[in-house]
Amino acid sequence: MFINEWWLAWLVAPVVGTLIIGTLVIGAFIAFSASIVRHS
């Protein structure tokens, strides 16, 4: 069965982007929280 690469790209790109952004946000939040705990 033929699958169009463009459809696959459109489906995968948003998911990958969300995961990357989510990882960056969580990482930044953890680093921010850790810095506050250390300074307090």
C-alpha positions, 0 to 999 in steps of 0.5 A: 500500500502506497503512503504519501510521504507528505501526509506522513510528514504533516502527521509526524512533524506536529507530534515531534515539535510538541515533544521537543517543545514540551521537553524544553519547557519541562527542562527549563522549569526543572532548572528554574525550580532547582535554582530557586531551591538552591538560592532559598 
